Amino acid sequence: MAAWIWEYEGYEPDHERVRESLCALGNGVFATRGAAPECAADAVHYPGTYAAGCYDRLVSNVAGQQVENEDMVNLPNWLPLRFRLPNGADTSWLTPDTHPVHGQRLRLDLRSGVLERTLCYEADGRRLAVRQVRLVHMAHPHLALLRTELTAEGWSGEIEVESAIDGTVTNSGVERYRQLAGHHLAHVRAGAPAPGTVWLSCRTATSGIRVALAARTTVEGNAVPNAGVSTDGRAVLAFRVPLTDGRRITVDKTVALHTSCDRAISDPLHAALDRVARAPDADALLESHRAAWDRLWRNAEFDVPGEAGSILRLHLFHVLQTLSPHTVDLDAGVPARGLHGEAYRGHVFWDELFVLPYLNLHFPEVSRALLTYRHRRLERACDAARDTGRTGARYPWQSGSDGREETQQIHLNPRSGRWLPDHSRLQHHVGSAVAYNVWTYWQATGDTDFLHARGAETILQIARFWADTAVYDTGLGRYRIRGVVGPDEYHDAYPDSDAPGIDDNAYTNVTASWVLTRALDVLRTLPAPLKDELLGRTGLDTGGTEHWEDVSRKLYVPHHQGVISQFEGYGDLAELDWDDYRHRYGDIRRLDRILEAEGDTANRYQASKQADVLMLGYLFTPSGLGEAFHHLGYDLDEASWQRTVDYYLRRTSHGSTLSSLVHAWTLARARRTEAWAFAREALMGDIADLQGGTTGEGIHLGAMAGTLDLVQRCLTGLEPRPEALRLDPLSVLYAGSEAYGFAIRYRGHWGIRLRLSAGRLQVSVPDSDLAPVRIELPDRTVSVAPGETCTASFPDRPGRRRHTRADGPPPDSEDVRERCPAGSDPPPD
């Protein structure tokens, strides 16, 4: 497989949905799955189109309960284009499930954002060669194109072609949700305003979002479309096209999609009709689309060789399709499964914790927009805190349109068929993730305007919630946070307890302490007028912040057997016979479902779904983690941390794609072989569908972005800070690679290039009028002026302690191995 090409050979019904997800095309405004245009939704195929931020809620009757769910809506399907041979014994529409197919190939060109499909149908002894090219336009984010080329092989005659927009679609792409209401489209209307053009409009059932699509279909030659629009919720154009043996006929379908959420329009239908009428021809659309992708790739420069590089490029492609520069104009968050399917109902969880570190250094304006999505919902988060008797802001575990808690009350175990209570809404640590993202965005970008306004208010309200939630335990002499769920969703209650939640989750408490500390930093540095305005608006009394300091230093972190406890009482739980369960079930990633189907519960065992305590190794540098524990009055040396890592490695089933990513990150500096095994699993998570059928329901965006950040920050030890870029590189982690590089944006500098090879780091700063970039290495400081390239050697010493601000300033040295103009080659070693 070429570096920029992702290919699938043949037709494999069992793998069709995974291919549809991985071959989806989008532009940040909307995305369409890579489904065959001639196939409707069924047990094999699932065409789906989703617009960022387009949600609707319905009420379902499930297990005797009225359950309300909000879903990212499956919009009318613009893809349908089918064909048949009207004269002959077989006049049915051609599909790969009903007719012989020869030589099918899907070819996704990542560089240009174009999906090409080729195949040959056979019917009545006649062969019809088909080539299709598809795009969702990156420059014009409301346009899409499907070009179909048809060639008769060994015969001449007529073929019937039908081009349609289908408004009968439902949200039914996830099997375990099919008992829930899924008919989100209402008031479907259709029309044909001009020859070759049809439109379809509708609105979402309860949110009232108006949606309109218009399609212009042109057929090469003398084919004339039949006038008329069907009345069954579809807008249809039909053509009879004469084919001559060996002569290719081209059918171009250009589509415009608008919703009432779009800016600078008065009516979605008028906007869609006007846009499709003004759209250039297919060749011009292809050219401008490729040019837009070329510009995007220049801003996301990324050079990693080998198989890992190909997979990382695919991951980056899907990140850019979900969160593109067009996202800046939207009110949308980070959907955990991209715009690629209906799993998790399109909700926003904590995945920006894994996505924003990449975007901060490439598309910071997109990061700012995603953080603004959170700030717009800060009032709702404050309401949620007040509803439980707390002050501050309690962000929901699952968010959608307006920021209310969207986590379902019950969920289905597909293994047992039972509907069970869902307590994952107790994952209040999502608020700490929001605060962490605000802080790291500011560190990478220097966007003080955002930090001093929306960012400060967000961090302070989250800190306020933690300070009010923590309860002092006189026996311990520490504060405790009770009744929560940590990142490990297996444990949502104590065994035999009727009350949901567990106490003193280590990850929750350590990150709450960090948020309180950062909030105090923000208050100290806010300019007086801004501080007075913020305090007046929020009603925050600075006298109460002394309590914040006390809580930040005295939150309880439980320990047992010389390791950090995932939560209080974790060490008292029973041990699981892992070998027995692997022998009986094989894949035990979803151990919780297996145990529940047996009449048991994961709450009884020292068994975790994913990294929980070890998430601290992802958020904090090695010395930064020690500093966080020291702030809490605990000693955490390297030996005790490695004992903790070993302890949970043996007790984790990795039922989340994020788990392998976090473990790779945590192990990278000290245990390279183990780290690579986890890194490879993170890379393969979606392309191999390691979670067993979940990729077909949508990609895992956090894991994809996290693998990019593994290369960007973990392997280089890159820490963007206000005063400098800190770098503490590792040797290349993954097998078969000699060197890799990428470009970043940092505090106004566009395209700083970093290249890492064995024992050598090269940093090039593009020419500009900006100040030099300060680079802090473990043993020296380097100032790299615009237009210069610096190359420095570094020893390969796994486990080397990384410098942090708490260590004091590094040696001030301008000692670099070579210095040369940017763009030229440094002298050899």
MOCOR-V514478 format. One line per field, one symbol per residue. burial: I if it has 16 or more other C-alpha atoms within 10 Angstrom, else O. A space follows every 50 residues. Layout:
# MOCOR-V514478
burial = ???
This chain:
# MOCOR-V514478
burial = OOIIIIIOOOIOOOOIIIIIIIIIIIIIIIIIIIIIIIIIOOOOIIIIII IIIIIIIIOIOOOOOOIIIIIIIIIIIIIIIIIIIIOOOOOOIIIIOOOO IIOIIIIIIIIIIIIIIIIIIIIOOOIIIIIIIIIIIIIIIIIIIIIIII IIIOOOOIIIIIIIIIIIIIIIIIOOIOOIIIIIIIOIIIIIOOOIIIII IIIIIOOOIIIIIIIIIIIOOOOIIOIIIOOOIIIIIIIIIOIIOOOIII IIIIIIIIIIIIOOOOOIIOIIIOIIIOIOOIOOIIOIIIIIIOOIIOII OIIIIOIIIIIIIIIIIIIIIIIIIIIIOIIIIIIIIIIIIIIIIIIIII IIIIIIIIIIIIIIIIIIIIIIIIIOIIIIIIIIIOOOOIIIIIIIIIII IOIIIIIIIIIIIOOOOOOOOIIIIIIIIIIIIIIIIIIIIIIIIIIOOI IIOIIIIIIIIIIIIIIIIIOIOOOOOIIIIIIIIIIIIIIIIIOOOOOI IIIIIIIIIIIIIIIIIIIIOIIOOIOOOOIOOIOOOOOIOOOOIOOIII IIIIIIIIIOOOIIIIIIIIIOOOOOOOOOOOOOOOOIIIIIIIIIIOOO IIIIIIIIIIIIIIIIIIIOIIIIIIIIIOIIOOOIOOOOIOOIIOIIIO IIIIIIIIIIIIIIIIIIIOOIOOIIOIIIIIIIIIIOIIIOOIIIIIII IIIIIIIIIIIIIIIIIIIIIOOIIIIIIIIIIIOOIOIIIIIIIIIOII IIIIIIIIOIIIIIIIIOOOOIIIIIIIOIIIIIIIIIIIIIIIOOOOOO OIIIOOOOOOOOOOOOOOIOIIOOOIOOO
